[in-house]
Amino acid sequence: MRLAIGMVETRSMVAAVQAADTMVKSADVEIKDFDFVGSGIVAVIVTGEVAAVQAAVENGRERAAQLAEVISSNVIARPHDEVDKILED
């Protein structure tokens, strides 16, 4: 079964760390990547089962919004195999 991918992008390192912490505490997800995009924008990417990723992203977004600007968030339920190439170490 393919794992879902969820992302929260903020304009603050502190908010991104808080979002990551909230996401892993609120659902059974794993942090896949923590990306410094530039201009203060930081993206946190998690993986897990679809429902867990949806809950984690929603909770992470809400918590990050209390601290800073949330640029965007998204959940991809069943990403194509090619997407994994983007996220490989």
N, C-alpha and C positions, 0 to 999 in steps of 0.2 A: 504494500500500500504506500502510495506517495504521500510524503509529509507536506503540509501546507507551509507557506512562508508568510510571515507578517512583518510589517515595517512601520516604525514611527520615526519621523524626521523632525528635529527641533532646531531652534536657533540658540542653543545653549548646551554646553557640555554637562553642566549640573543637571539640567532637565533631562538630558538623554540618559545619564547614569541613573537618575531617579526612575525614569520610564523603564529602563532595563530591569532594575531591582523590582519594581512593581509587577512587571510582566512575569518574571520567573517565580515570584511569590504567589501570584494569583491563579496560575494555571500550569499544567504540565507541559512546559515549553523549554527549549534550549536556545541559548544565544548562539547564533550562527556567525554574526559579524557585528562589529562596532566600527563604523566608518566615519572618518573625519572628512566631510565633503569639501569644506572650505568656507570662508567668510562667516565662521562661527556656526555653521550648520553641521549637525552630527546626526547620523542615522543608525538606528538599532534594528537589527534583523533577527527574528526568532523563527524557529521551526517547531512543528509538532502536529498533532491531529487538528483537523479543521476547527472544531468547536473550541478547543483549548487555545488555538492561535487567535481566533476571533475574540474570545474573552480577554486574553492577554493584551492584545492591541487596543481594545476599547479601554481597559483599565489603565494601561500605560499612557495612552493619549490623554485621558482625563487628568491623571496625576501630573504629567509634564505640563499641561496647560495651566496648572496652578502656579507654575514657576516661571514659565517663559512661553514664547511663541511656538506653537506647533505648526510646522510648515505643511506636513502631510502625513497621512497614514494609509495603509492598504493591506489587504489580505488576499493572497493568491491561493485558492483552495487546492488546486492540483496543477502545479507548475509543470511546464514541459521540461523534458530532460535537458534541453539546451540551456535552460535558466540555471541549472546547477553549475554549469561551466563558469558563469559569472561569479558565483559565490565560492568557488574552490579556493583553497588556501594557496 
